[in-house]
Structure formats: C-alpha cells, structure tokens
Amino acid sequence: MQAYRDALAGAELTRRTGRVTGIAGQSIEAIGPDVTIGEVCEVSIEGAAPLLAEAVGMKPGRVILMPYGELRGIGVGNSIVATGRQAGVGVGPALLGRVIDAFGVPLDGGAAPRTVATRALTADPINPLTRPRIAHLLDTGVRAIDTLLPLGRGQRMGIFAGSGVGKSTLLGMLARDVKSDVNVIALIGERGREVREFVEKQLGAEGLKRSVVVVATSDQPALARTRAAYAATAIAESFRDQGRQVLLMMDSITRFAMARREIGLAAGEPPTARGYTPSVFSDIPALCERCGTTDSGGAITALYTVLVEGDDFNEPISDIVRATLDGHIMLSRELAHEGHFPAIDVLQSTSRLASELCGPEDLALMSSVVDLLATYERNRQMVDMGAYRVGSNPAIDRAMQVFPALRAVLRQSVLESTTRQDALQRLQQALGAGQP
C-alpha cells in the first residue's frame, strides 16, 4: 500500500492555469495563473515544447511574466500552467572544469554534470554578527594589487573601467594565479565571441580545472542574464559552505543591473536615475552581501567588474557598487593608451581593509609609494612642458627620480606570475633607485 500512498502524494490533483492576454517587448501579460513572485510557469506553444517563464510582477487581475527564451510562437490565448517551482540551480563538485549556462546546461559539449543537490537562486541574509572578520591576505599574482591594494579572503572589490580598457584580461590573470580553492566566473551579457576567447586564452586549461564558468551572452533575455548572476552566486555559496576558499568573479555587474532594469520596467516600476528602476539599487547590495566570510570556515572573495558608461565614474551603478563593496580598482584609459597593463590607476583605487591586512612596515611602504606617485602626477604637466628646474623642490626631484622604476614594477605582462613577497621586494628596490 505504501507505493500507492507515495503515488497519490505525488499526483497532480489540481492545476493552476491562465492564458496570455498580451505581449509587450520581452514581457507576457496574462490572466492567471494564481502564482507568487519568482514562481516558474510553462507557456504552451503549438507544435513546440513549452516555454519557461517567471512571474516578475502583479497588476489588478493580471500577472506579468518574463520568458527564459525567445517569445517566437507565443500568441494571445496560449495557455499558462504554474509549476509550483522556484528557480534553482544544481550544485556539486561535478561542476568544476565546466562551462554552463544559467540553467546548468553544459555549453562545452560535455555530458550534463551530475549535481548532488539543487540550491535556490536566492538566499536569506547572513547575520552580520556571525561573520568572522577578514584577517587573511589573498595572493592574487598581480603586483599592483598585492602591494598597494591588498585583497583579503572574503573581501568584495569592484573593478571599474570603460569599454576596452582591459577588465576581462585582468580577470583572466586573477583567475589563473589567485590562491583560491575554487573559482566561480559569471560572464553576464558578454559577446559570444569573447566567451571562448576568455576560457581558452585568458583563463587557460589550468585555470579552468578549478573553475566553474556560468555564461549568459548579450543576446539572451534579461531574465536569463540575471539568473546567471544569481546561479553563479548560489554555486559559490555551496562551495563556501563546504569550508572552501572561493573566488567569485562577475563580468559585469553593470549588465546585471541593465537586465534588472529591463525586468523592473516590464513589471511596471517607474524609471529613476538614468532609467534604472528603484529595485536595481536594492538588488545590487542584496546580491553582493551574499559574499564574504561565514562560520563554516569558507569564504567568498568577490570581484565585480563595472562597465562605466562614457568613462563617468560617478554614474548611478558605479556609485551604488562603490558604496556597497570593500574597495575599488580603477582602470585608466590613459594608462592603457600608454601601453601600461594592467592599467590600474592606484591613486584612484583603494582597499578599505588595507590597514587590517598589512603590518606597519608594509603600510609605510604603501604610503611612501602613493605619496611619490601623487607628487609626480600633480606636477607631471609642468615637468613635461620643461617648466620645472631640477633642484627647485626636493620632493618633486625624488618623485621624478623613482617614477620610472615604480612604473616598471606596476606593469606586468598577462602571462607573468609573481608572489606578493617578490612584488614587495621589487617595490622596495624601486624606492632605492638612484640613491647613492
């Protein structure tokens, strides 16, 4: 009788249904079904498999759905069935070394990974008093970061830059050389051509072995792009809960915000700053706050790239991300044009945990280097014009003397690997350049 009881318990005795009443852009308006926000529904298409869609908004007598795929084939009157499921993603060690989409479907031509559990895309906030303080340095293999912008295990940093300044290249260097157990890389709204290039050229075979790459290209619907960001975070959380040190890299959180704006506008939210809906400015902190340390012993160190519109570092998304994270790395187009890579502008960048992570000697070295670089930059135009006479100001003389050596230390080729100790030693030697 137990088999019959189990069959009866799992039987579908009722169905919540509705029908399509209108389509606007990438959103579906429907009468019914009786669903909750975030619930997944199936929209029937004649002669094809049902299209999955998610409830994103409610209006009087209407439900707003957004699809996970193309709307082609859907018309007024098509039936909608609520599945009762909330969006989730499969997790487990089988994901390591794989490239998947927002739904966990492999994109690398291999068999579907055998996941051990399904994890919800959203998570409850972590009690801030249960988070251990960030106290351990994370070696990244990038000299400019390890010496002047130290990164701790569980810290969240933003990489800010305009288009074509080298964000993806810097991410590839970090994914390959950073000392972490697992990398989870979310490519949100990327060009299809760049995905393979990033995996094969910048990440490489060795980096891929300990990485999970979650991809949602720019041609996919907004819901698929946001789902990829949440899926990558959920996968990172699953490894962190096992006590592992995880590096989460998202390229880019700006395209996540754009997708959330598209969803919010479809759900009826009013546009505010530069057309972004109010929910965007709460969704970004909610997503970022899921990273960090926990009492499991594991931690998620997060790096989010921010695609700065028109090189305006004060545009709305840059502002909210900079206010949310524990530091920011600014990439300079001017440095990139000079052939300086990675094009990190250390004077505009900061790590808010530097004083917690470094000892007095390292902090003194960082302060000296930043002071010399700032002195040179303040007087650079006068020096270039030949208006400055050597010997007029000892501080400027000193900055001019050591600047070439400091610039050489902060430059680094894509394939060059280094340790933090070696980088600090080279920086100390650069400060002694020209001394008797």
C-alpha positions as CSV (number, residue, x, y, z in Angstrom):
1,M,0.0,0.0,0.0
2,Q,2.9,2.3,0.6
3,A,3.7,2.6,-3.1
4,Y,0.1,3.7,-3.7
5,R,0.3,6.2,-0.9
6,D,3.5,7.7,-2.4
7,A,2.0,7.8,-5.9
8,L,-1.1,9.6,-4.5
9,A,1.0,12.0,-2.5
10,G,3.0,12.9,-5.7
11,A,0.0,13.1,-8.0
12,E,-1.1,16.4,-9.5
13,L,-4.7,16.7,-8.3
14,T,-5.2,20.3,-9.3
15,R,-3.6,22.6,-11.9
16,R,-3.3,26.4,-11.7
17,T,-3.7,27.7,-15.2
18,G,-4.1,31.0,-17.0
19,R,-3.9,32.4,-20.5
20,V,-1.8,35.0,-22.4
21,T,-3.7,38.3,-22.9
22,G,-0.9,40.5,-24.3
23,I,2.8,40.7,-25.1
24,A,4.9,43.9,-24.8
25,G,8.6,43.8,-25.6
26,Q,10.0,40.8,-23.7
27,S,7.2,40.6,-21.2
28,I,4.0,38.5,-21.2
29,E,0.8,39.7,-19.6
30,A,-1.7,37.1,-18.6
31,I,-4.9,36.4,-16.7
32,G,-3.9,33.9,-14.1
33,P,-2.5,31.6,-13.0
34,D,-2.5,32.1,-9.3
35,V,1.3,32.4,-8.7
36,T,3.8,34.0,-6.4
37,I,6.7,36.3,-7.5
38,G,9.6,34.2,-8.7
39,E,7.5,31.1,-9.5
40,V,8.3,29.3,-12.7
41,C,5.4,28.8,-15.3
42,E,5.1,26.9,-18.6
43,V,3.7,28.8,-21.6
44,S,2.3,26.5,-24.3
45,I,3.5,26.8,-27.8
46,E,1.7,25.0,-30.6
47,G,4.0,22.3,-32.1
48,A,6.9,23.0,-29.8
49,A,7.9,22.4,-26.2
50,P,6.5,24.8,-23.6
51,L,8.4,28.0,-22.9
52,L,9.6,28.5,-19.3
53,A,8.7,32.0,-17.8
54,E,9.0,33.5,-14.4
55,A,6.4,35.7,-12.6
56,V,8.1,39.1,-12.1
57,G,5.1,41.4,-11.3
58,M,1.4,41.7,-10.5
59,K,-1.3,44.1,-11.6
60,P,-5.0,44.1,-10.8
61,G,-6.3,40.9,-12.4
62,R,-3.1,40.4,-14.3
63,V,0.3,38.6,-13.9
64,I,3.5,39.8,-15.6
65,L,5.8,37.0,-16.8
66,M,9.2,37.2,-18.4
67,P,10.5,34.3,-20.5
68,Y,13.7,32.4,-20.2
69,G,13.9,32.1,-24.0
70,E,12.5,33.5,-27.3
71,L,8.9,34.6,-27.5
72,R,8.6,33.4,-31.0
73,G,5.4,31.2,-31.4
74,I,3.5,32.7,-28.4
75,G,0.2,34.5,-29.1
76,V,-2.8,35.8,-27.3
77,G,-4.8,32.9,-25.8
78,N,-1.9,30.5,-25.2
79,S,-2.3,28.6,-22.0
80,I,-0.1,29.0,-19.0
81,V,0.5,26.4,-16.3
82,A,2.1,27.2,-12.9
83,T,4.7,24.6,-12.0
84,G,5.0,25.4,-8.3
85,R,8.8,25.6,-8.5
86,Q,11.0,28.4,-7.6
87,A,14.1,29.0,-9.7
88,G,17.1,26.9,-8.6
89,V,20.5,25.5,-9.9
90,G,22.2,22.2,-9.5
91,V,25.4,22.3,-7.3
92,G,28.2,19.9,-6.6
93,P,31.9,19.1,-7.4
94,A,31.0,17.8,-10.9
95,L,30.6,21.5,-11.9
96,L,34.4,22.1,-11.6
97,G,36.1,22.5,-15.0
98,R,32.7,23.0,-16.8
99,V,31.2,25.9,-18.7
100,I,27.4,26.0,-18.2
101,D,24.5,28.4,-18.9
102,A,22.2,30.0,-16.4
103,F,20.2,26.8,-16.1
104,G,23.1,24.4,-15.6
105,V,23.1,23.1,-19.2
106,P,26.6,22.5,-20.4
107,L,28.0,24.7,-23.2
108,D,31.3,22.9,-23.5
109,G,30.0,19.9,-25.4
110,G,30.3,17.5,-22.5
111,A,27.6,15.5,-20.7
112,A,25.3,17.2,-18.2
113,P,27.2,17.4,-14.9
114,R,25.9,15.1,-12.1
115,T,25.0,17.6,-9.4
116,V,24.3,16.4,-5.9
117,A,21.7,18.9,-4.9
118,T,19.6,21.8,-6.1
119,R,20.1,25.2,-4.5
120,A,17.7,28.1,-4.6
121,L,18.9,31.1,-6.5
122,T,18.1,33.4,-3.6
123,A,19.3,33.1,-0.1
124,D,18.4,34.6,3.3
125,P,20.7,37.4,4.6
126,I,23.6,36.3,6.8
127,N,23.6,37.5,10.4
128,P,26.4,40.1,10.3
129,L,27.5,39.1,13.8
130,T,28.2,35.6,12.7
131,R,30.6,36.7,10.0
132,P,34.3,36.3,11.1
133,R,36.4,39.4,10.5
134,I,38.5,39.4,7.4
135,A,42.1,38.9,8.5
136,H,43.9,36.8,5.9
137,L,45.6,38.1,2.8
138,L,44.8,36.6,-0.6
139,D,47.7,36.4,-3.0
140,T,46.4,37.4,-6.5
141,G,49.6,37.3,-8.5
142,V,49.1,40.9,-9.7
143,R,51.8,43.1,-8.4
144,A,49.8,46.4,-8.3
145,I,47.1,44.7,-6.2
146,D,49.3,42.7,-3.9
147,T,51.5,45.6,-3.0
148,L,49.2,48.7,-3.0
149,L,45.6,47.3,-3.0
150,P,45.8,44.2,-0.8
151,L,42.9,41.8,-1.0
152,G,41.6,39.7,1.9
153,R,39.8,36.4,1.9
154,G,36.1,37.3,1.9
155,Q,36.6,40.8,0.7
156,R,34.5,42.3,-2.1
157,M,36.1,44.6,-4.7
158,G,34.9,46.3,-7.8
159,I,37.0,46.7,-11.0
160,F,35.8,49.9,-12.7
161,A,36.6,50.8,-16.3
162,G,35.2,51.9,-19.6
163,S,34.9,49.5,-22.5
164,G,38.2,48.2,-24.0
165,V,40.5,49.1,-21.1
166,G,41.3,45.5,-20.0
167,K,38.8,44.4,-17.4
168,S,38.4,40.9,-18.9
169,T,42.2,40.5,-19.3
170,L,42.8,41.4,-15.6
171,L,40.1,38.9,-14.6
172,G,41.8,36.2,-16.6
173,M,45.1,37.0,-14.8
174,L,43.4,36.8,-11.4
175,A,41.5,33.6,-12.2
176,R,44.7,31.9,-13.3
177,D,47.1,33.0,-10.4
178,V,45.0,33.8,-7.4
179,K,45.4,31.4,-4.4
180,S,41.9,30.0,-4.0
181,D,40.3,26.6,-3.9
182,V,37.6,27.2,-6.4
183,N,36.8,30.0,-9.0
184,V,33.3,30.7,-10.0
185,I,33.2,33.0,-13.0
186,A,30.0,34.6,-14.2
187,L,30.1,36.1,-17.7
188,I,26.9,38.3,-17.9
189,G,25.9,39.9,-21.1
190,E,29.2,39.1,-22.8
191,R,29.7,38.9,-26.6
192,G,29.5,35.3,-27.8
193,R,32.9,35.6,-29.4
194,E,34.6,36.7,-26.1
195,V,33.3,33.7,-24.1
196,R,35.5,31.2,-25.8
197,E,38.4,33.6,-26.0
198,F,38.2,34.2,-22.2
199,V,38.0,30.4,-21.4
200,E,40.8,29.3,-23.8
201,K,43.2,32.2,-23.9
202,Q,42.9,34.2,-20.6
203,L,41.7,31.5,-18.2
204,G,43.6,28.6,-19.8
205,A,43.4,24.9,-19.2
206,E,45.0,25.1,-15.7
207,G,42.7,27.8,-14.5
208,L,39.6,26.0,-15.9
209,K,40.3,22.9,-13.9
210,R,39.4,24.6,-10.6
211,S,36.7,26.9,-12.1
212,V,33.0,26.9,-12.8
213,V,32.1,29.3,-15.7
214,V,28.5,30.5,-15.9
215,V,27.6,32.2,-19.2
216,A,24.7,34.3,-20.3
217,T,25.5,36.1,-23.5
218,S,24.2,39.5,-24.5
219,D,21.6,38.1,-27.0
220,Q,19.8,36.2,-24.2
221,P,16.6,37.5,-22.5
222,A,17.0,39.7,-19.4
223,L,15.8,37.0,-17.1
224,A,18.4,34.6,-18.3
225,R,21.1,37.2,-17.7
226,T,20.0,37.9,-14.1
227,R,19.5,34.2,-13.5
228,A,23.2,33.6,-14.4
229,A,24.4,36.1,-11.8
230,Y,22.2,34.5,-9.1
231,A,23.2,31.0,-10.2
232,A,26.9,31.8,-10.0
233,T,26.5,33.2,-6.5
234,A,24.5,30.2,-5.4
235,I,27.2,27.8,-6.7
236,A,29.9,29.9,-4.9
237,E,27.8,29.6,-1.7
238,S,27.6,25.9,-2.0
239,F,31.4,25.5,-2.1
240,R,31.9,28.1,0.7
241,D,29.5,26.1,2.9
242,Q,31.9,23.2,2.5
243,G,34.7,25.3,4.0
244,R,36.4,26.2,0.8
245,Q,38.0,29.4,-0.2
246,V,36.1,30.6,-3.3
247,L,36.8,33.4,-5.7
248,L,33.7,34.8,-7.4
249,M,34.2,36.9,-10.5
250,M,31.3,38.6,-12.2
251,D,31.8,40.4,-15.6
252,S,29.9,42.6,-15.4
253,I,27.5,43.7,-12.6
254,T,26.5,46.7,-14.9
255,R,24.9,44.3,-17.4
256,F,23.2,42.6,-14.5
257,A,21.8,46.0,-13.4
258,M,20.7,46.7,-17.0
259,A,18.8,43.3,-17.1
260,R,17.2,44.1,-13.8
261,R,16.2,47.5,-15.1
262,E,14.5,45.8,-18.1
263,I,12.6,43.4,-15.8
264,G,11.6,46.2,-13.5
265,L,10.2,48.4,-16.3
266,A,8.3,45.4,-17.6
267,A,6.8,44.8,-14.1
268,G,5.6,48.5,-14.0
269,E,8.3,50.1,-11.9
270,P,8.9,53.8,-12.6
271,P,12.3,54.7,-14.1
272,T,14.6,56.9,-11.9
273,A,18.3,57.8,-12.3
274,R,19.2,57.2,-16.0
275,G,16.2,55.0,-16.4
276,Y,17.2,52.5,-13.7
277,T,14.2,51.3,-11.6
278,P,14.3,51.6,-7.7
279,S,14.6,47.8,-7.3
280,V,18.0,47.8,-9.0
281,F,19.5,49.8,-6.2
282,S,18.3,47.2,-3.6
283,D,19.1,44.2,-5.8
284,I,22.8,45.0,-6.1
285,P,23.5,45.2,-2.4
286,A,21.4,42.1,-1.8
287,L,23.5,40.2,-4.3
288,C,26.9,41.5,-3.1
289,E,26.1,40.9,0.6
290,R,25.8,37.2,0.0
291,C,29.5,37.0,-0.4
292,G,32.1,37.2,2.4
293,T,33.1,35.1,5.3
294,T,30.9,32.7,7.3
295,D,31.3,30.5,10.3
296,S,31.8,27.4,8.1
297,G,35.5,28.4,7.7
298,G,35.0,29.1,4.0
299,A,34.8,32.5,2.3
300,I,33.7,34.0,-1.0
301,T,36.1,36.7,-2.2
302,A,34.2,38.6,-4.9
303,L,35.4,40.7,-7.8
304,Y,32.7,42.6,-9.8
305,T,33.6,44.5,-12.9
306,V,31.7,47.7,-13.5
307,L,31.3,48.9,-17.1
308,V,31.5,52.7,-16.7
309,E,29.2,54.4,-19.2
310,G,31.1,57.2,-21.0
311,D,34.1,56.8,-18.6
312,D,31.8,58.6,-16.0
313,F,32.9,57.1,-12.7
314,N,30.0,58.8,-10.9
315,E,27.1,57.3,-12.9
316,P,24.4,55.6,-10.8
317,I,25.6,52.0,-11.0
318,S,29.2,53.0,-10.2
319,D,28.0,55.0,-7.2
320,I,25.9,52.2,-5.7
321,V,28.6,49.5,-6.3
322,R,31.4,51.7,-4.9
323,A,29.3,52.4,-1.8
324,T,28.5,48.7,-1.3
325,L,31.9,47.0,-1.8
326,D,35.0,46.9,0.4
327,G,37.2,48.7,-2.2
328,H,37.6,49.6,-5.8
329,I,40.2,49.2,-8.5
330,M,40.0,51.9,-11.2
331,L,41.4,51.1,-14.7
332,S,42.6,54.1,-16.6
333,R,42.1,54.6,-20.3
334,E,45.0,57.0,-20.3
335,L,47.3,54.3,-18.9
336,A,46.0,51.8,-21.4
337,H,46.8,54.1,-24.2
338,E,50.4,54.4,-22.9
339,G,50.7,50.6,-23.1
340,H,50.7,50.2,-19.3
341,F,48.9,47.0,-18.4
342,P,47.2,46.2,-16.2
343,A,46.0,49.8,-16.5
344,I,45.4,50.1,-12.7
345,D,45.3,53.8,-11.5
346,V,46.5,53.2,-8.0
347,L,45.9,56.8,-7.0
348,Q,42.1,56.5,-7.7
349,S,41.9,53.0,-6.3
350,T,41.6,51.8,-2.7
351,S,41.3,48.7,-0.5
352,R,39.3,49.5,2.6
353,L,40.8,46.6,4.5
354,A,44.5,47.5,3.9
355,S,45.1,48.6,7.4
356,E,43.6,45.4,8.8
357,L,45.5,43.1,6.4
358,C,49.0,44.6,6.4
359,G,51.7,45.2,9.1
360,P,53.3,48.6,9.9
361,E,56.2,48.1,7.5
362,D,54.0,47.3,4.5
363,L,51.7,50.2,5.3
364,A,54.7,52.6,5.4
365,L,55.9,51.3,2.1
366,M,52.5,51.7,0.5
367,S,52.2,55.2,1.9
368,S,55.6,56.2,0.5
369,V,54.9,54.9,-2.9
370,V,51.5,56.5,-3.1
371,D,52.9,59.8,-1.9
372,L,55.6,59.8,-4.6
373,L,53.2,58.8,-7.4
374,A,50.8,61.6,-6.3
375,T,53.6,64.1,-6.2
376,Y,54.7,63.2,-9.7
377,E,51.1,63.3,-11.1
378,R,50.4,66.7,-9.6
379,N,53.5,68.1,-11.3
380,R,53.6,66.0,-14.4
381,Q,52.3,68.7,-16.8
382,M,54.9,71.2,-15.6
383,V,57.7,68.6,-15.9
384,D,56.6,67.5,-19.4
385,M,56.5,71.1,-20.6
386,G,60.0,71.7,-19.3
387,A,58.9,74.4,-16.9
388,Y,60.4,72.7,-13.9
389,R,64.0,73.2,-13.0
390,V,65.7,70.2,-11.2
391,G,66.7,71.2,-7.6
392,S,63.8,73.6,-7.1
393,N,61.8,71.1,-4.9
394,P,63.3,68.0,-3.3
395,A,60.0,66.2,-3.2
396,I,59.5,66.6,-6.9
397,D,63.1,65.7,-7.6
398,R,62.6,62.5,-5.6
399,A,59.4,61.6,-7.4
400,M,60.9,62.2,-10.8
401,Q,63.9,60.0,-9.8
402,V,61.9,57.0,-8.8
403,F,58.9,57.2,-11.1
404,P,60.2,55.1,-14.0
405,A,61.2,52.3,-11.6
406,L,57.9,52.4,-9.8
407,R,56.0,52.3,-13.1
408,A,58.1,49.3,-14.2
409,V,57.1,47.4,-11.0
410,L,53.4,48.1,-11.5
411,R,53.5,46.9,-15.1
412,Q,53.0,43.2,-15.7
413,S,52.5,41.0,-18.8
414,V,49.5,38.8,-19.0
415,L,51.5,35.5,-18.6
416,E,53.9,36.8,-15.9
417,S,53.4,35.2,-12.5
418,T,54.7,36.6,-9.2
419,T,54.4,36.3,-5.4
420,R,53.4,39.1,-3.0
421,Q,56.8,38.9,-1.3
422,D,58.6,39.3,-4.5
423,A,56.4,42.2,-5.5
424,L,57.1,44.0,-2.2
425,Q,60.8,43.4,-2.6
426,R,60.8,44.9,-6.1
427,L,58.8,47.9,-4.9
428,Q,61.3,48.5,-2.1
429,Q,64.2,48.3,-4.6
430,A,62.4,50.7,-6.9
431,L,62.2,53.2,-4.0
432,G,66.0,53.0,-3.7
433,A,66.5,53.7,-7.4
434,G,69.1,56.5,-7.9
435,Q,70.1,56.6,-4.3
436,P,73.9,56.8,-3.6
